[in-house]
């Protein structure tokens, strides 16, 4: 019986997979891993902020998709864009308030163009993530299909990676 359970567990797990959400879970895990690795390596807060911004956008898409699937009366009147914007504001508050309270955000010498480096990076990262998702949708629209496996993951992550490299190498000039 124990061997049968061990054999059937992976099969049951694979068969119980949910349909793809607005942004796939692998992409969100990749963004979160990128954030953790960059902080661990001691990379500048502006570069870490890029990954924070990407993660907030990814979580906003997930929350919007989840709320839409719940068919709640309150959210039926809302447009998809309003839900994404509201959830992005929510995730921003949930991210920035604890960082501000603990002193990670707000140090006067940790700024780029007068904006805290983490917030500056988050704005750049959110924009880069939106560009990656937009590029994926445009390619699928033009070609009628995806170009390669995991395209939905690769486009946003590569856009975050490019933004990270640009800010890492040229961000010092913005002081």
C-alpha positions, 0 to 999 in steps of 0.5 A: 500500500505504501509503495502504491501511495508513493507511486500515485502521489506524483501522478495525482499532483500532476493531474491536479494542476490548475490552469495558467494564471495571468502570470505563471507561478514560475515567473513569480518564483524567478522574480522572488529568487532574483530578489533574494540572490541580489540582496544576499550578494550585496547588490545595490538597493536600486537593482534589488528594487527592480525585482521588488517592483516586478514581484509586486506587478506579478502579485497584482496580476495574480490577485486580479485573476483570483478575484475575477475567478471568484465572481464576487458581486463587489468586483463585477462592476470593476474593470480589469485595469481598475483591479490591477491598479488597486491591487498594485497599490495594495501590494505597494503599501504591504511592501513599502510600509514595513520597509519604511517602519524598519528603516530600510527605506528613507535614509537620506543618503540612499537616493537616486534623483532624490528618490529612495533607491529601493523605490526608484528600482521598484518603479523601473522594475514595475515598468520593465515587467509590464513591458515584458508581459506586453511583449509576450502578448504582442508576440502571441498575437502576431504569431498566433502562438508562443515562439518557445516553451516558457515564453511567458516566463522568459519575456518578463524575467529577461526584461527585469534582467536587462533593466537590472544590468542597465541600472547596475552599470549606469545607475551611479551616473544618476546620483 
